[in-house]
Amino acid sequence: DAWVFGAVDPSSGSSVLMEIARSLGKLVQDEGWKPQRTITFLSWDGEEYGLIGSTVYGKKHKDMLSEQAVAYLNVDVGVGGTVFGALGTPSLLDLVAGVASSVPYPNNTEGVSVMDTWNRDAYGPLGSGSDFTVFIDYLGIPSIDMYFDGP
């Protein structure tokens, strides 16, 4: 689905998705942790050609998503640099900031969190052009797009 080689878009996002699923599975297996809600992991095809996979899924599962979905988290470009960024629904800003405060910044600097390096003022509304579009624009589900970008 990538325009060129796809190492950043979408392969880094796919890698992040698999690592989150692996980590949550390990918590369930090793610690007996159970999420309070169902967590669904989805990977889309056809994003670069018109958001095809996510749009078809959103329309097909409209009723279920409208009734049960709490938020949609988009990680298309997971890692393309060292600077954390996020765009999304205003109602998710405090959640993102809280989580970013508890996540160590991945540069091996002791005591530095992702929040410490994030320009929170850059958090703004989502536009279009990625798989969150059907969830926020068509279904009205609070959505966020997170990434590491820059140098």
N, C-alpha and C positions, 0 to 999 in steps of 0.2 A: 504494500500500500504506500510505500515511500516514493517521493518524487525522484530521488537519486538512490544513494546507497542505504539510507535509512538508519544509520547508527544512532542518530539523535532522535529523529522523528520517523517512525514511532518506536524503534527498538529500545531506546532507553526507558520509555514509558512502559513498554511491555515487561522489561526487566524489573522495574519498580513494582508493577502489579504482581508479578510472580513472587517477589521477595516479601511483599506484604502478606500474601496468601500463605506462604511458607511460614512466616513468623507467627501469624495468628494460629495456624495449624499446630505449631510447636507449643504455643501457650495452652491450647486445648488438650493436647496429648500429654505434655509434661506437668502442667500445673492444674489441669482440670477447669481452666477458665471457660466460661460460656458467655458469649455476647448477649446483651439484653434484647437485641433485635436481630433479625436475619441480615446477614451481610452477603451481598451478591457481587461476585467478581466477573466482569465482562470485558472482553477484548473485541474491538470492532475491526471490520474490514471495510474498505471503500471510503475511508474518511477523505482522502485527497481527491476523490472523484465525485464528491458531492454528499458527504456525510451519510452514505448509503446504509451501512450496517446499523448504526445507532438510530437512525430515523425509522427504519423498518421495525426495529425492536420496540422503540418508543410507541409507535402507532399500534403495533400488534398487541402490546401489553398495557395500553393506555389505562384501562380501568384498574388493573392491579396496581400499577405505579401511582396513579392518582390517589388511591386509597391507602397505600402502605409505604411509599417511599418518603423518607425523611430528608434526604439530601443526595445529590449526585456529585461525586468527586472525580474530576477529570485530570489524568496525568498522561497527556499525549507526549509531550516533550519532557521526560523526567529529568534528564541531565544533559545540559548543553553548555555548562559553565559552572561557576562557583557562587553565583549570586542567587539567593532564594527570592522567588517572586510568587505572587498569588493575585488572582482577580476573581471576583465573585459577588454573590448576593450580599448586600449589607448585613443581613441577619447572621452570616457566618463569620464575619470579621473577628469578633471576640473569641470564637472557638479556635480559629486559625492562630490567633495571637497566643492563646493559652497553650495550645499544643506546641507551637514554635518555641515557647519559653522552656518547655521541658525536653526538647530534643537538642542534644549536643551538636554544635556546628561541625561538619565533617572535615575539619582541617587540622585536627589534633591539637587545637589550642585548648588547654585546660580551663574549664569554667566558662566557656563561651557557648551560648546557645544560638540556634538559628534565629531566634527573635532579636538577639543582640546585633545581628548583621542585616536584618531585614528593614527595608524602608517601608514601614507600615503605611505611610502617606501615599505610596504608589498603589495601594489596594484600591481598585476601582471596579466599575461594572464590566461584566462580560459583554463582548460584542457578539460576533458570530464567527463561523469558520472552523469550529472544532466540534467534537462529538457532544459537548454539553448543550448545543443549540436546541435539540428537540426536547431536552429535559426542562430547560428554563423557559424557552419561548413558546413551546407547544403545550407542555404539561404543567408549567408553573411550579416546578420543583426547585427549591433552593439549590444552587450549584456553585461550584468553585473549580478553578483551574490552577493547579500548583506546578511549579517547575523550578529548576536551577538553570540560570542562563548567564550570559555575559562572558567575561574573560576566563 
